[in-house]
């Protein structure tokens, strides 16, 4: 060890993997780092992997399926013990590579589909349905939607589709929507709600694609003197900490992001058989709806 320290020696893990046919590398291919959701997943997984002497590496797709395919190929070239990705929706090329890789594959944060190997998360469709049922139960009937690019964020698209199905089944179809291109953000949420209300000023509730967007809507209401929830109710998704800290805690769905990462890592470490683990979610009544 004195020689190692003196020389600054670093072991060649690739050579070690080839020699032992085992790897301590776990690769994450995630859509975004600007969204706290994926940072929470990494935090949960990282603690378990570190405890068991696995090394986590990650790459970011920006919700681009073709970029996910390229990054998955790059990660698989290192022969990791496991690859973790968000959701079930991959290109045919990505799915083919993952199935042929020989490593464990974990799909995270969704259960609405068929897993390649292991899946850990919850049903986004069920979250959309419960959100709609909650607003209807509270008496809201003129409901709008504010979201980000649903063609890229497939899980947000699933929630929105199921949300609309429940509204229509109850004879109260969605009144209006405002969907902005690009990623979700507080700024985009504020802008989108402003545009939505300019077209449909008589809405009594708005469903947001996530809490980032909903917080932007909350700030717009504060700036314009719109009283929440008596004049306009707001409902989000994810259950972010900041949503609980605002003067009126956000009504939302809280998802088990850290627990998802922890469970995924535990299954990889244990070399568990293929399975789908439903961790569920929690509806937070809050004070904005």
Backbone bond lengths (Angstrom), bond angles and torsions (degrees), N, CA, C in turn:
res aa  C-N    CA-C-N  psi(-1)  N-CA   C-N-CA  omega(-1)  CA-C   N-CA-C  phi
1 X - - - 1.461 - - 1.525 111.56 -
2 X 1.339 116.77 -31.98 1.458 119.44 175.94 1.526 110.18 -64.08
3 X 1.343 116.24 -39.84 1.465 120.44 178.12 1.523 111.04 -66.28
4 X 1.313 116.51 -40.22 1.469 121.33 177.67 1.528 109.84 -58.91
5 X 1.326 115.91 -46.39 1.466 120.15 -178.66 1.528 110.82 -66.44
6 X 1.324 117.17 -41.26 1.463 121.05 -177.66 1.528 111.59 -66.32
7 X 1.344 115.87 -39.81 1.461 120.66 -176.20 1.528 113.52 -86.51
8 X 1.344 116.80 -14.78 1.468 118.99 -174.54 1.522 111.68 68.51
9 X 1.329 116.03 32.25 1.463 121.34 -175.50 1.533 111.64 -68.02
10 X 1.333 116.69 135.99 1.467 122.88 174.50 1.525 107.76 -122.74
11 X 1.338 119.45 124.86 1.473 121.08 -179.57 1.525 111.24 -61.66
12 X 1.311 116.17 147.14 1.461 122.88 174.97 1.524 108.00 -86.74
13 X 1.328 116.09 98.05 1.455 120.01 -175.65 1.532 112.02 -68.43
14 X 1.327 117.24 -30.51 1.465 119.38 178.30 1.523 109.57 -63.51
15 X 1.334 115.85 -45.70 1.460 119.42 177.74 1.527 110.83 -62.75
16 X 1.331 115.20 -39.03 1.459 118.86 178.46 1.515 112.46 -63.76
17 X 1.340 115.91 -38.98 1.461 120.43 178.05 1.520 110.98 -65.02
18 X 1.322 116.72 -42.89 1.464 120.34 179.37 1.517 110.93 -64.00
19 X 1.324 116.63 -38.41 1.455 120.27 -177.34 1.523 111.98 -71.84
20 X 1.345 116.83 -35.67 1.469 120.11 -173.79 1.519 113.40 -103.05
21 X 1.331 117.44 -9.92 1.473 125.01 -175.84 1.534 111.62 60.89
22 X 1.325 118.59 18.56 1.461 121.97 174.99 1.522 108.75 -125.67
23 X 1.336 115.02 156.22 1.453 120.50 -179.25 1.517 109.38 -132.77
24 X 1.316 116.82 147.09 1.462 122.19 176.00 1.521 110.57 -109.71
25 X 1.320 115.78 16.79 1.460 121.23 -177.56 1.533 109.93 -99.93
26 X 1.336 116.44 132.05 1.466 122.00 174.55 1.523 107.58 -121.35
27 X 1.317 116.55 121.69 1.464 122.35 -174.83 1.524 110.62 -100.06
28 X 1.325 116.39 133.90 1.463 122.84 175.57 1.524 108.32 -112.72
29 X 1.317 116.36 128.84 1.467 122.06 174.61 1.524 105.41 -117.57
30 X 1.337 116.59 101.19 1.467 121.74 -170.28 1.522 110.92 -116.98
31 X 1.340 117.40 155.38 1.468 120.10 -175.83 1.524 115.28 -72.66
32 X 1.348 117.63 -30.73 1.466 118.26 -169.94 1.520 110.53 -160.53
33 X 1.335 115.82 150.71 1.458 121.02 168.95 1.531 111.39 -110.68
34 X 1.338 117.11 -11.10 1.465 120.03 177.12 1.525 110.71 -76.93
35 X 1.318 116.93 -15.97 1.459 122.77 178.18 1.524 108.39 -97.25
36 X 1.320 117.83 121.39 1.459 123.06 -175.58 1.523 112.14 -61.27
37 X 1.331 117.63 -20.85 1.462 121.65 -178.89 1.521 110.74 -54.29
38 X 1.319 117.00 -49.11 1.459 120.30 -174.63 1.527 111.66 -76.00
39 X 1.326 116.65 -29.82 1.464 119.54 173.41 1.525 110.39 -63.89
40 X 1.335 117.36 -38.19 1.466 121.11 177.34 1.526 111.23 -64.86
41 X 1.330 116.82 -41.55 1.469 120.46 177.79 1.530 110.03 -61.21
42 X 1.332 116.54 -45.72 1.461 120.70 179.37 1.530 111.11 -62.56
43 X 1.330 116.51 -38.25 1.462 120.20 179.31 1.527 111.21 -63.06
44 X 1.330 115.60 -43.39 1.458 119.18 179.15 1.516 112.57 -65.86
45 X 1.322 116.31 -44.59 1.466 120.45 -179.46 1.524 111.04 -69.72
46 X 1.324 116.67 -40.27 1.454 120.58 -175.52 1.514 113.51 -59.42
47 X 1.340 117.03 -39.34 1.464 120.52 -179.43 1.525 111.09 -62.34
48 X 1.334 116.32 -43.46 1.470 120.36 -179.78 1.522 110.94 -68.93
49 X 1.323 116.60 -42.98 1.466 119.74 -178.21 1.526 111.29 -65.54
50 X 1.322 116.66 -41.57 1.467 120.04 179.81 1.523 110.78 -62.84
51 X 1.327 115.60 -42.29 1.470 120.18 -179.91 1.530 111.20 -60.49
52 X 1.334 116.16 -30.91 1.465 120.87 -178.04 1.532 112.86 -102.69
53 X 1.330 115.91 15.38 1.470 123.12 173.81 1.528 112.99 63.60
54 X 1.325 115.18 35.92 1.463 120.81 169.48 1.525 108.22 -100.31
55 X 1.314 116.27 153.32 1.459 121.72 179.04 1.524 109.43 -111.11
56 X 1.328 116.74 125.37 1.463 121.19 178.81 1.524 110.49 -94.38
57 X 1.315 116.89 136.16 1.463 122.75 171.01 1.523 107.49 -129.40
58 X 1.310 117.81 151.87 1.460 118.54 -177.69 1.516 111.54 -142.04
59 X 1.331 114.09 156.76 1.461 122.28 174.29 1.519 107.89 -138.00
60 X 1.330 116.76 159.59 1.464 122.29 -171.14 1.524 110.12 -121.26
61 X 1.333 117.06 128.31 1.466 122.47 -174.59 1.523 114.28 -94.54
62 X 1.341 118.33 -15.84 1.471 121.82 -174.01 1.528 111.31 56.66
63 X 1.324 116.36 34.74 1.467 123.31 178.56 1.541 112.72 61.85
64 X 1.297 117.56 25.00 1.463 122.45 -178.35 1.535 108.83 -104.74
65 X 1.345 118.67 111.89 1.477 120.73 -177.01 1.520 113.58 -59.84
66 X 1.332 117.51 -36.92 1.458 119.33 179.80 1.530 110.61 -69.37
67 X 1.323 116.25 -35.07 1.467 119.75 176.11 1.522 110.44 -69.01
68 X 1.330 116.74 -36.88 1.461 120.26 175.95 1.527 110.15 -59.66
69 X 1.335 117.27 -41.89 1.462 120.75 179.84 1.531 111.05 -61.95
70 X 1.328 116.90 -45.29 1.461 120.78 -179.82 1.525 111.26 -64.43
71 X 1.328 116.56 -40.86 1.459 120.21 -178.72 1.525 111.46 -72.14
72 X 1.329 116.81 -37.44 1.468 119.48 176.54 1.524 110.19 -61.71
73 X 1.335 116.66 -41.48 1.470 120.19 177.92 1.522 110.49 -62.29
74 X 1.325 116.61 -42.85 1.460 120.22 179.89 1.526 111.25 -63.39
75 X 1.336 116.29 -41.61 1.458 120.00 179.37 1.526 111.45 -67.37
76 X 1.324 117.04 -42.18 1.464 120.81 -178.56 1.523 111.56 -65.00
77 X 1.323 117.07 -26.11 1.466 120.46 178.21 1.529 111.82 -62.71
78 X 1.330 116.97 -21.40 1.463 121.30 177.77 1.526 112.33 -87.06
79 X 1.326 116.64 0.90 1.466 122.61 179.47 1.536 112.11 52.88
80 X 1.341 116.98 60.02 1.469 119.76 -178.58 1.528 111.82 -72.80
81 X 1.305 115.07 164.58 1.461 120.11 174.06 1.522 110.20 -70.72
82 X 1.321 116.95 -32.02 1.466 121.04 -178.79 1.523 109.57 -155.99
83 X 1.335 114.55 154.48 1.457 122.13 171.55 1.524 107.60 -122.63
84 X 1.326 116.90 130.75 1.466 121.62 178.05 1.515 108.82 -115.97
85 X 1.340 115.57 131.98 1.463 122.17 -178.17 1.524 109.05 -133.36
86 X 1.325 116.40 161.98 1.460 121.44 177.97 1.526 109.94 -90.38
87 X 1.334 115.89 125.19 1.460 121.17 172.89 1.511 114.58 75.46
88 X 1.349 114.24 -179.13 1.463 123.11 -176.70 1.523 113.08 -100.96
89 X 1.309 117.78 -15.61 1.463 120.62 -170.27 1.527 110.81 -86.47
90 X 1.316 116.19 105.93 1.458 122.72 179.30 1.528 108.26 -129.21
91 X 1.331 116.87 162.48 1.458 119.26 172.05 1.523 109.11 -67.44
92 X 1.328 115.96 161.30 1.470 119.75 177.18 1.526 110.64 -58.77
93 X 1.343 115.42 -37.42 1.454 119.52 179.74 1.513 112.74 -64.46
94 X 1.344 115.96 -42.06 1.469 119.56 178.64 1.523 110.66 -63.77
95 X 1.334 116.34 -46.77 1.465 120.17 -179.01 1.526 111.26 -61.01
96 X 1.317 116.81 -41.32 1.468 120.67 -179.97 1.523 111.07 -63.68
97 X 1.335 116.59 -44.16 1.468 120.61 178.26 1.520 111.55 -61.42
98 X 1.331 116.27 -44.71 1.461 120.20 -177.56 1.524 111.47 -63.45
99 X 1.332 116.20 -42.51 1.471 119.40 -179.56 1.525 111.94 -66.59
100 X 1.327 116.54 -31.51 1.467 120.35 -176.96 1.526 112.77 -90.86
101 X 1.331 117.69 -2.09 1.465 120.61 -169.14 1.522 113.76 -73.37
102 X 1.318 116.95 -29.83 1.456 119.84 -175.32 1.518 113.73 82.66
103 X 1.338 118.27 -3.49 1.463 120.57 177.17 1.529 109.06 -102.92
104 X 1.313 116.14 167.70 1.458 120.67 178.37 1.526 109.26 -73.05
105 X 1.322 115.41 142.94 1.461 122.38 179.49 1.521 107.70 -122.20
106 X 1.329 116.81 125.57 1.462 121.41 179.29 1.522 108.31 -122.49
107 X 1.337 115.78 123.34 1.464 122.06 177.09 1.526 108.33 -104.47
108 X 1.323 115.97 130.46 1.460 122.47 -166.27 1.527 112.85 -114.00
109 X 1.333 115.61 151.77 1.469 124.27 166.57 1.522 114.48 70.59
110 X 1.320 118.15 18.50 1.462 120.72 176.36 1.522 108.99 -158.50
111 X 1.341 116.02 147.91 1.468 120.81 174.27 1.515 110.94 -131.87
112 X 1.325 117.80 10.91 1.466 121.57 -178.04 1.527 109.75 -93.65
113 X 1.325 115.27 74.44 1.455 120.51 -178.61 1.514 110.59 162.21
114 X 1.320 116.60 -169.95 1.465 122.50 -178.67 1.517 109.76 -108.72
115 X 1.318 116.11 124.77 1.455 121.33 -176.80 1.531 111.04 -79.10
116 X 1.330 115.39 146.70 1.457 121.19 173.35 1.522 109.92 -70.73
117 X 1.330 116.37 -39.89 1.470 121.58 -176.41 1.523 109.53 -145.11
118 X 1.324 116.75 -81.60 1.467 122.69 179.11 1.525 108.79 -115.49
119 X 1.326 116.61 141.09 1.464 121.77 173.68 1.525 108.73 -130.05
120 X 1.322 116.59 138.70 1.466 122.19 177.95 1.517 107.99 -136.13
121 X 1.316 116.79 126.55 1.461 118.98 178.86 1.504 112.67 163.43
122 X 1.325 116.42 -128.15 1.460 123.25 -172.70 1.520 107.31 -165.42
123 X 1.321 116.13 168.95 1.460 120.77 -179.39 1.520 110.97 -87.26
124 X 1.329 116.45 116.34 1.461 120.29 175.02 1.524 111.43 -68.80
125 X 1.318 116.54 -33.92 1.468 119.54 177.56 1.528 110.48 -63.38
126 X 1.319 116.71 -41.91 1.462 119.80 177.83 1.520 111.08 -64.21
127 X 1.337 117.16 -36.81 1.472 120.39 177.87 1.523 111.10 -63.03
128 X 1.332 116.71 -41.08 1.461 120.05 176.96 1.517 112.09 -63.60
129 X 1.330 115.71 -42.37 1.471 119.70 179.92 1.522 111.26 -63.73
130 X 1.325 117.04 -44.83 1.469 119.85 -177.90 1.526 111.58 -67.55
131 X 1.319 116.74 -33.66 1.470 120.06 177.48 1.526 110.56 -63.13
132 X 1.335 116.07 -45.46 1.464 120.36 178.86 1.522 111.32 -64.45
133 X 1.321 116.96 -44.21 1.464 120.90 -179.39 1.525 110.93 -61.48
134 X 1.323 116.66 -38.05 1.467 120.50 179.51 1.519 111.08 -63.55
135 X 1.336 117.14 -47.06 1.459 120.17 -179.05 1.524 111.52 -65.11
136 X 1.325 116.94 -39.76 1.462 120.14 178.00 1.523 110.97 -65.11
137 X 1.327 116.78 -40.68 1.466 120.89 179.11 1.522 111.21 -62.75
138 X 1.343 116.54 -32.13 1.460 120.81 178.86 1.527 112.74 -79.35
139 X 1.334 116.87 -2.90 1.453 120.24 174.72 1.515 116.16 97.69
140 X 1.320 117.78 4.47 1.468 120.30 179.45 1.524 110.36 -78.24
141 X 1.327 116.53 137.23 1.461 120.75 -176.43 1.526 113.01 -129.85
142 X 1.321 117.66 -26.87 1.469 120.18 177.93 1.535 107.78 -104.68
143 X 1.321 114.02 89.29 1.464 121.29 -169.43 1.527 110.85 -110.68
144 X 1.317 115.58 135.55 1.459 121.77 176.41 1.519 111.15 -116.29
145 X 1.326 115.70 176.83 1.470 121.20 -177.91 1.516 110.35 -135.92
146 X 1.324 115.93 138.69 1.469 122.85 173.27 1.525 107.38 -124.94
147 X 1.340 116.58 126.38 1.458 119.38 -177.91 1.509 113.24 -149.53
148 X 1.339 114.07 178.60 1.456 122.23 176.19 1.528 108.44 -111.26
149 X 1.311 117.55 -169.27 1.463 123.02 -171.13 1.540 111.96 -60.46
150 X 1.333 116.67 102.27 1.461 121.39 -176.08 1.517 112.52 -78.19
151 X 1.324 117.85 -17.16 1.457 119.64 177.90 1.522 110.91 -73.47
152 X 1.335 116.94 -21.38 1.462 121.22 178.71 1.521 111.61 -100.30
153 X 1.323 116.70 -42.56 1.469 120.19 177.24 1.532 108.08 -91.18
154 X 1.328 115.55 86.50 1.461 121.58 -174.51 1.518 111.87 -62.85
155 X 1.319 117.66 -36.06 1.466 119.97 -178.05 1.526 110.92 -67.03
156 X 1.333 117.77 -38.05 1.471 120.42 174.48 1.521 109.89 -64.15
157 X 1.325 117.24 -36.76 1.459 121.44 177.19 1.517 112.23 -63.17
158 X 1.318 116.93 -39.11 1.470 120.78 177.64 1.529 110.68 -63.46
159 X 1.321 116.45 -43.98 1.470 119.80 179.56 1.524 110.78 -62.10
160 X 1.327 116.37 -44.56 1.461 120.57 -178.57 1.523 111.47 -63.74
161 X 1.331 117.21 -43.53 1.466 120.75 -179.91 1.527 111.05 -61.16
162 X 1.329 117.35 -44.43 1.463 120.49 -179.80 1.520 111.46 -69.66
163 X 1.325 116.43 -35.62 1.466 121.55 176.05 1.527 109.91 -58.56
164 X 1.339 116.34 -47.87 1.468 120.89 -179.33 1.522 111.66 -65.45
165 X 1.328 117.45 -36.60 1.467 120.81 179.41 1.526 111.26 -60.25
166 X 1.327 116.95 -42.02 1.469 120.64 179.44 1.526 110.80 -67.32
167 X 1.322 117.18 -41.65 1.466 119.52 177.99 1.521 110.77 -60.29
168 X 1.318 116.92 -46.48 1.460 120.96 -178.28 1.520 111.29 -65.87
169 X 1.332 117.06 -38.39 1.462 120.77 179.27 1.526 111.59 -63.84
170 X 1.334 116.51 -23.83 1.462 121.01 179.66 1.526 112.62 -100.92
171 X 1.339 116.36 12.57 1.457 120.65 175.98 1.505 114.99 73.60
172 X 1.330 117.60 19.53 1.467 121.41 179.57 1.528 109.40 -130.49
173 X 1.320 117.17 70.96 1.477 119.20 -177.21 1.519 112.14 -60.99
174 X 1.314 115.54 156.87 1.465 121.80 178.58 1.529 109.48 -55.28
175 X 1.330 116.17 133.60 1.463 121.11 -176.28 1.529 111.53 -81.32
176 X 1.341 116.70 -44.02 1.467 120.29 -175.80 1.516 109.10 -159.05
177 X 1.319 115.05 159.01 1.467 119.94 178.18 1.522 109.90 -141.93
178 X 1.319 115.94 153.66 1.468 122.73 173.42 1.529 107.04 -138.06
179 X 1.325 115.56 110.96 1.462 121.44 -177.79 1.520 108.35 -118.79
180 X 1.318 116.04 118.61 1.454 121.40 -178.37 1.530 110.60 -94.71
181 X 1.309 116.38 144.97 1.458 120.94 174.38 1.526 109.32 -70.07
182 X 1.313 115.61 153.90 1.459 119.50 177.43 1.512 112.60 92.19
183 X 1.319 115.08 -174.76 1.462 122.00 -174.44 1.522 111.47 -75.75
184 X 1.319 114.99 161.78 1.461 120.17 175.98 1.524 109.64 -74.87
185 X 1.332 115.48 149.22 1.462 121.23 176.81 1.521 108.53 -164.80
186 X 1.311 115.92 162.65 1.466 120.61 176.41 1.528 109.73 -62.09
187 X 1.303 116.44 -43.18 1.471 120.56 -179.58 1.529 111.03 -61.19
188 X 1.328 117.48 -44.35 1.465 120.38 179.39 1.522 111.48 -66.59
189 X 1.319 117.02 -33.77 1.459 119.89 177.41 1.517 111.78 -64.76
190 X 1.318 115.98 -40.92 1.470 120.01 178.47 1.529 110.90 -65.97
191 X 1.327 116.56 -44.77 1.462 120.93 179.90 1.519 111.53 -64.50
192 X 1.333 116.34 -43.35 1.465 120.31 -177.06 1.525 111.66 -66.00
193 X 1.325 117.83 -39.86 1.467 119.37 178.91 1.528 110.26 -66.41
194 X 1.319 116.92 -39.12 1.467 120.14 177.04 1.530 110.38 -57.94
195 X 1.338 116.58 -45.80 1.460 120.66 179.85 1.527 111.46 -66.51
196 X 1.327 116.14 -40.21 1.464 119.88 -179.06 1.525 110.97 -62.63
197 X 1.320 116.86 -46.96 1.462 120.53 -177.42 1.527 112.13 -70.19
198 X 1.327 117.04 -23.08 1.472 119.57 175.90 1.524 110.41 -67.05
199 X 1.349 116.76 -28.04 1.469 121.04 179.18 1.519 112.91 -95.44
200 X 1.321 116.45 -29.20 1.469 120.77 -175.02 1.522 108.56 -138.13
201 X 1.307 115.86 77.29 1.464 121.13 -173.19 1.523 113.00 -74.88
202 X 1.345 117.23 -11.30 1.461 119.50 -176.48 1.525 113.14 -98.70
203 X 1.311 118.42 16.11 1.468 120.52 176.08 1.524 110.10 -63.69
204 X 1.334 115.86 147.48 1.472 118.17 174.82 1.527 111.91 -111.03
205 X 1.346 117.99 -8.36 1.466 120.85 176.90 1.522 109.28 -156.45
206 X 1.323 115.54 151.27 1.467 121.25 176.34 1.526 108.78 -133.50
207 X 1.327 115.18 131.36 1.457 123.31 175.38 1.529 108.09 -99.28
208 X 1.329 116.71 129.61 1.462 122.12 -177.10 1.529 110.67 -108.16
209 X 1.329 116.27 150.61 1.455 120.56 -178.47 1.522 112.02 -64.67
210 X 1.326 118.01 -28.52 1.463 120.82 174.39 1.530 109.73 -162.59
211 X 1.326 115.58 179.13 1.464 120.32 -175.25 1.528 112.41 -69.12
212 X 1.331 117.64 -32.25 1.467 119.10 177.02 1.526 110.10 -56.41
213 X 1.316 114.96 -49.36 1.464 120.09 179.97 1.530 110.90 -65.58
214 X 1.326 116.62 -39.98 1.468 120.48 -179.34 1.528 111.64 -64.99
215 X 1.329 117.19 -37.62 1.468 119.67 177.32 1.524 110.79 -64.35
216 X 1.338 116.61 -37.94 1.459 119.35 174.46 1.515 110.94 -60.90
217 X 1.336 116.98 -41.52 1.455 120.81 176.06 1.514 112.29 -62.37
218 X 1.320 116.07 -39.03 1.463 121.46 178.16 1.534 110.55 -60.93
219 X 1.329 116.08 -44.94 1.467 119.75 -179.98 1.531 111.39 -66.57
220 X 1.327 117.25 -34.62 1.468 119.61 176.58 1.532 110.01 -62.90
221 X 1.325 115.80 -43.26 1.467 118.96 179.98 1.526 111.14 -63.20
222 X 1.335 117.34 -40.83 1.464 120.39 177.72 1.526 110.58 -61.24
223 X 1.323 116.11 -42.95 1.460 120.21 -177.51 1.522 112.45 -67.70
224 X 1.329 116.59 -32.52 1.464 121.03 -176.11 1.526 113.38 -97.32
225 X 1.315 117.75 2.14 1.453 120.73 179.91 1.522 113.60 71.82
226 X 1.321 118.54 23.78 1.470 122.50 177.50 1.521 107.81 -82.58
227 X 1.320 116.62 121.60 1.461 121.10 -174.92 1.529 109.42 -80.88
228 X 1.343 115.18 125.34 1.462 123.03 178.91 1.518 107.89 -103.58
229 X 1.323 120.73 132.46 1.460 126.80 -2.20 1.528 114.41 -99.35
230 X 1.346 117.75 5.83 1.463 118.88 -172.71 1.527 112.57 -64.91
231 X 1.343 117.35 -36.11 1.464 119.74 176.57 1.528 112.38 -93.05
232 X 1.326 116.11 -34.27 1.456 120.26 179.71 1.526 109.37 -153.84
233 X 1.333 115.43 125.69 1.467 121.27 176.77 1.527 109.57 -93.55
234 X 1.338 116.03 147.60 1.455 121.86 -179.72 1.528 108.99 -126.81
235 X 1.339 116.07 137.77 1.466 120.08 179.29 1.529 109.02 -137.45
236 X 1.337 116.75 130.90 1.457 121.41 -175.34 1.509 113.82 -112.56
237 X 1.334 114.81 -154.57 1.463 121.88 179.16 1.524 109.24 -161.87
238 X 1.285 116.41 131.68 1.472 128.19 173.63 1.520 112.26 123.48
239 X 1.344 118.35 -33.63 1.459 119.59 -179.94 1.519 112.75 70.96
240 X 1.323 117.41 49.17 1.463 121.07 179.93 1.528 110.72 -70.59
241 X 1.332 115.93 152.17 1.465 120.88 -178.24 1.525 111.80 -58.45
242 X 1.336 117.25 -39.54 1.464 119.67 -177.59 1.525 111.20 -64.27
243 X 1.316 117.34 -28.05 1.459 120.41 178.15 1.513 112.87 -66.41
244 X 1.332 116.64 -25.96 1.467 120.74 177.10 1.522 111.74 -83.92
245 X 1.347 116.63 -17.38 1.465 120.68 -173.59 1.521 113.72 -93.09
246 X 1.339 118.43 -13.85 1.461 119.79 -179.73 1.529 109.42 -72.38
247 X 1.341 117.99 160.55 1.475 120.38 -175.08 1.528 114.10 -52.56
248 X 1.336 116.31 -39.17 1.461 120.09 173.24 1.535 106.87 -112.44
249 X 1.318 118.73 103.71 1.470 120.67 -177.36 1.525 111.52 -52.91
250 X 1.308 115.68 138.99 1.456 121.81 -173.87 1.522 111.81 -70.85
251 X 1.310 116.43 133.71 1.466 121.88 170.48 1.523 107.13 -76.59
252 X 1.342 116.76 127.92 1.460 118.03 -169.56 1.526 111.35 -165.65
253 X 1.304 116.18 -179.85 1.461 124.43 169.93 1.524 107.69 -107.17
254 X 1.329 117.09 124.21 1.465 120.25 177.87 1.531 109.17 -94.90
255 X 1.330 115.62 125.59 1.464 120.78 -178.39 1.531 110.26 -104.51
256 X 1.341 117.52 148.42 1.474 121.27 -176.85 1.530 111.68 -86.18
257 X 1.304 116.75 72.54 1.469 120.27 -171.96 1.533 112.17 -71.44
258 X 1.335 117.08 -49.15 1.463 119.84 179.31 1.527 110.05 -63.64
259 X 1.324 116.46 -43.06 1.468 120.49 179.65 1.525 111.26 -62.98
260 X 1.339 117.08 -34.72 1.463 120.19 177.16 1.530 110.59 -61.50
261 X 1.336 116.30 -46.16 1.453 120.07 177.86 1.518 112.19 -63.15
262 X 1.325 116.74 -42.12 1.461 120.71 179.62 1.524 111.25 -61.79
263 X 1.324 116.18 -49.75 1.462 120.15 -178.49 1.520 111.35 -62.45
264 X 1.327 117.20 -42.80 1.460 121.17 179.59 1.526 110.81 -58.81
265 X 1.327 116.38 -45.55 1.461 120.44 -179.91 1.521 111.46 -66.20
266 X 1.322 117.34 -40.23 1.465 120.52 178.97 1.525 111.72 -62.07
267 X 1.324 116.89 -38.52 1.466 120.31 179.42 1.528 111.02 -68.24
268 X 1.331 116.54 -37.07 1.469 120.06 177.60 1.524 110.50 -66.87
269 X 1.329 116.49 -46.46 1.465 120.76 -179.31 1.535 110.94 -60.83
270 X 1.334 115.98 -38.72 1.459 120.95 -178.77 1.526 112.85 -81.20
271 X 1.342 116.70 -5.34 1.466 121.30 -174.83 1.532 110.21 51.90
272 X 1.327 115.17 50.10 1.465 122.17 -175.94 1.526 111.27 -68.60
273 X 1.323 117.69 155.51 1.467 120.26 176.75 1.517 111.28 -68.91
274 X 1.334 117.93 162.14 1.468 120.36 177.74 1.522 111.36 -55.82
275 X 1.328 116.19 136.03 1.465 120.87 -178.21 1.516 109.63 -169.18
276 X 1.331 115.24 165.00 1.461 122.18 175.01 1.526 107.92 -120.28
277 X 1.322 116.63 124.01 1.460 122.81 -177.46 1.527 109.09 -108.69
278 X 1.329 115.83 119.20 1.464 121.53 179.17 1.524 108.99 -96.74
279 X 1.325 116.73 109.94 1.464 121.61 179.06 1.527 112.43 -91.60
280 X 1.336 116.12 -5.00 1.458 120.16 177.06 1.519 113.33 68.07
281 X 1.330 115.37 -170.33 1.471 122.13 177.80 1.516 107.35 -152.69
282 X 1.325 116.47 171.28 1.466 121.37 -177.07 1.517 109.97 -126.73
283 X 1.320 117.77 129.03 1.451 121.59 175.27 1.532 108.70 -83.82
284 X 1.324 116.27 121.56 1.460 123.25 -179.65 1.525 108.65 -101.08
285 X 1.314 117.77 113.06 1.458 120.78 -176.90 1.522 112.53 -63.31
286 X 1.326 117.24 -36.80 1.464 120.41 176.83 1.526 112.82 56.21
287 X 1.340 114.94 -155.02 1.467 120.20 -177.52 1.518 113.05 -133.16
288 X 1.334 117.36 6.84 1.474 119.43 -178.76 1.518 112.46 -100.02
289 X 1.328 116.99 -2.78 1.466 120.05 174.63 1.525 109.26 -144.36
